[in-house]
Amino acid sequence: MDPGIIKRVQESSSASRQAIADCLVETIVDASGDPLTVRKARDELSAVLRRARSGVPQVIGNLKKPDDLAVVISVKDLAELVTAARHQETFGEALDAIGFKPYTGGRIIVSQGNKRERLQRS
């Protein structure tokens, strides 16, 4: 899948539904070229599926009616998009995502640093 699409999905995770849709249409059309008509997609379905499986999403429909557009992508690419769209909600989830393991050994004793005189106000 085009890295630009994944980046745009990650960046737009907090945007409105319409803003995400507009952003996706623009990004996918930039990556895959002009949308196919329904008739052309039907006549060349094997080629459409082959391009989608190779990582190039296929847009079908009319750009003037963005709500009527459809996108054909592989399941592998869909999984990649879903993974990119997920975000960690807590610090603990972020630590889990990077594989952080807490220390499970014995007690750690940390001594105080050098004793210093208290600061005096003038």
SVG drawing of the C-alpha trace seen along z (x, -y; Angstrom):
<svg xmlns="http://www.w3.org/2000/svg" viewBox="-24 -39 52 51">
<polyline fill="none" stroke="black" stroke-width="0.4" points="0.0,0.0 1.1,-3.5 2.8,-5.0 1.2,-8.3 -2.3,-6.8 -1.2,-5.3 0.3,-8.6 -2.9,-10.5 -5.0,-7.9 -2.8,-8.3 -2.9,-12.1 -6.7,-12.3 -7.7,-10.1 -9.1,-13.0 -10.9,-14.7 -14.6,-14.6 -16.0,-11.8 -16.5,-14.0 -12.9,-15.4 -11.5,-11.9 -13.6,-10.8 -12.5,-13.8 -8.8,-13.3 -9.0,-9.6 -10.6,-10.3 -7.9,-12.8 -5.0,-10.6 -6.3,-7.4 -7.0,-9.2 -3.5,-10.6 -2.0,-7.2 -4.1,-5.2 -5.2,-7.6 -8.6,-8.7 -11.6,-6.7 -13.0,-4.0 -16.5,-4.1 -18.7,-1.3 -19.0,0.1 -15.2,0.2 -14.6,1.7 -17.2,4.4 -15.7,5.1 -12.2,5.3 -12.9,6.8 -9.9,9.2 -7.5,6.3 -9.1,4.2 -8.7,7.0 -5.1,7.7 -4.1,4.1 -5.9,4.0 -4.0,7.1 -0.7,5.6 -1.3,2.7 -2.9,0.1 -6.4,-0.8 -9.0,-1.1 -11.5,-3.9 -14.8,-3.3 -17.5,-5.9 -17.8,-9.6 -15.6,-12.2 -18.4,-14.8 -20.4,-12.6 -17.9,-11.6 -20.5,-9.9 -21.1,-7.4 -17.4,-6.4 -16.3,-2.9 -12.8,-1.7 -11.4,1.8 -8.5,2.8 -7.0,6.1 -7.7,7.5 -3.9,7.2 -4.1,3.4 -7.3,3.0 -5.6,4.6 -2.7,2.2 -5.0,-0.8 -6.9,0.4 -3.6,0.8 -2.5,-2.7 -5.8,-4.2 -5.6,-2.7 -4.1,-4.9 -3.1,-4.3 -5.4,-5.9 -3.2,-5.6 0.4,-5.7 0.2,-2.1 -1.2,-1.0 1.7,-2.9 4.2,-1.0 2.5,2.3 2.6,1.4 6.4,1.0 6.9,4.2 7.9,2.6 8.3,5.1 8.5,3.9 11.4,4.8 10.6,8.0 13.8,8.4 14.3,7.7 14.1,4.4 16.3,1.6 17.8,-0.6 18.7,-4.1 20.8,-6.2 20.4,-9.9 22.7,-12.2 25.2,-14.4 23.9,-16.4 23.9,-20.0 23.1,-23.0 19.7,-24.5 19.5,-27.6 19.0,-30.7 16.8,-33.6 18.5,-36.9"/>
</svg>
